[in-house]
Amino acid sequence: MPHDPVRTDLVHPLLANRFSPYAFDPSGRVDDDALHTLLEAARWAPSAGNSQPWGFLSARPGEPDHARVLPHLAPSSFRWAKDAGLLVVALTRHYVGDSPVLYSEFADYDLGQAVAHLSVQAEAMGLATHQFRAFDLEALTKELRPNPGWAIVSMIAVGKAADEPPRLRQRRSAYELRTAPWSTSAE
């Protein structure tokens, strides 16, 4: 099966239908119950040694933290993320406090698991997510001042999509996922 076709029928519809919108409906609010459910889904993600080295700052329009986060978005993400019902700043705990002691070498991987759980839960709730890194990391870190050992990694916009998924979605084939990391030339 060297050139397998796209087979969305093989995966759960929550995964097959998920897309990252470039427009959010500003009236698509994320209420307290929905926010709690999203964070609960992230909480149950697996992690190395059950370390759970992730943390989140949630910011909804009209809340003080939203006003703190929004100015640090790059213009490319500001144009659509500003209308999301929720912005989530995702952080990992790499080090123990201010020390050079590594807390978890898997922290970024584990954070990715938690964000994936949050994203699938959002899809199940009829919400869309768009993960992004188009923001001024240094300025946002200075603004939010996370505790020592914590590092901001990415953000997630959550809300009601105001655009439709693309008709044709390009994904690498399963074959390429298996073969891309390996050299094809004889050494």
Helices and strands as residue ranges (DSSP letters): G 8-10, H 13-16, H 32-43, G 48-50, E 54-59, H 64-69, G 70-72, H 75-81, E 86-93, H 107-124, E 128-132, H 137-144, E 150-159, H 174-179
